[in-house]
């Protein structure tokens, strides 16, 4: 588990994307469950909040199907 410190103007989706290359519901739910009270800051976080990042299983990429093959 990594801990990061927020910068002024960070959002949860932005942090998840920058740190984990993920921004899905499962990642957000895991982040909020590891950081109780984080939602009290609203959608835009102030600077200086320590945020624990969840350890998640890597998502398998969606299979692309080409109908013309």
Buried (B, 14 or more C-beta within 10 A) or exposed (E): EEEBEBEEEBBBBBBBEEBBEBBEEEBBEBBBEBBEEBEEEEEEBEEEBEBBBBEBEEEEEEEEEEEEE
